[in-house]
Amino acid sequence: EQKICNLIIDGLEKKKSSVILPGAYSSNASIIKVMEIIDLDFPEYFFFDISATKIWNMGLTIKVDLGYRYSINEITTFESQIAQNISNIINSIPSKASLPQKEKILHDYLMKNIRYATGDLSNPRLYNIVGAFIDGVAVCEGYAKAFQYICAQIGVLCLVVTGTAISKIDGVRGPHAWNIVRVYGKGCCHVDVTWDSCFYHSGSSCYVFFNQTDQDMSNDHAWDRNK
């Protein structure tokens, strides 16, 4: 699966239309699993569209036609805009700041500069870093991918977590995404930038879900701990 992942990522990095995988170790199930992992763990490939990707079994090899959400020109433009925004954010961090301080600065930036999307949620930009870093509007998946992406730029280990959570608005449990971060001196902690951002924009406390323990987070969040 790591070999499959490397080959698909190489194809995405080079904006190829398709990649060829050795059939000996490439099953459809493994390919789909890898693509889902790439979708969550590699937010820089925001243009990758699993639903538009097709897998063709060709005997000794498997051809994967990579699906893209945007044209190559659009992807290049988005990448340039995101890189500039990220550079501005990173350059604003004091050089002597510790990693935990940097993590908080990044959390605060996203919390203040992204608003949760309302109304029509069909736009794919809401679910990736284009919505977060260019439009300033996202849903929970977009927030979580943005936080993971920006943490990676400063050497903070950060994962996107998918699960369910009980809404603070209507009390209904539904699908949700947030992050687990390795914080120096604290171990692994949960960060839900989405909910902190919603609290911030409503004028409430904005650090309720910043660096929380498993026990604290499990009060209203649920996730597959086997992952």
C-alpha positions, 0 to 999 in steps of 0.5 A: 500500500505504501508503494501504491501511495507513492506512485499515486502521489507522484502522479498527483505531484506531476499532474499526470492524467493516469498512473500505472500500478504493478498488478502483483500487489495492487488490489482495488480495495488497497487502491481505494484505501490509499486514495482515501488516506491521501484525501485526508492526510495530504491536503496539498492535493486538494484537487484530487477527486476520488469520485472521478478516478477510475481503476482499470485492471489490465492483467499484469498492471492496473491503470488508474485514471486520476480525477481532478476537481479543477483544470491544471491552470486553476490548480496552478493558480490556487497553489500559488495563492495558497503558498503566498498566504501560508508564507505570510502566516509563517512569516508573522510567527516570532522567530523565538516562539516555541512549538506550542506557541506556534501551534496556538498562533496557527490555531488562532489565525484559522479560528479568526480568519475562517467562517463556517459555511452555511446554506448550500454546502455542495461546493467542494472548495468548502471541504479542502484548503482552497476554501480555508486559505483563499475563500476564508469559508469552510466546513469542518473538513476544510478547517481540519485539513487547513490546520494539518497543512499549516502545522506541517509547515512548522514541524508539528505532527498533526492528523485529521480525525473523522468521527462524530460529534454532538452539535452545540446548536441542536444537540444532534450527533452527526459526522465531524472532522477535527485534529489530533496534534502532538504537543511538546510536553503534553503528548497527543491532544485534540484540537477542534478549530471548527468549533473554536472558530464558531465560538469566536465569531459568536463572541464566546470563549474560543479555546474550549477545544484547544489541546484537549485530552481524550477524556475531555474530548470524548464528552461530545466527540467520538472517533475510531481509536483503532486508527 
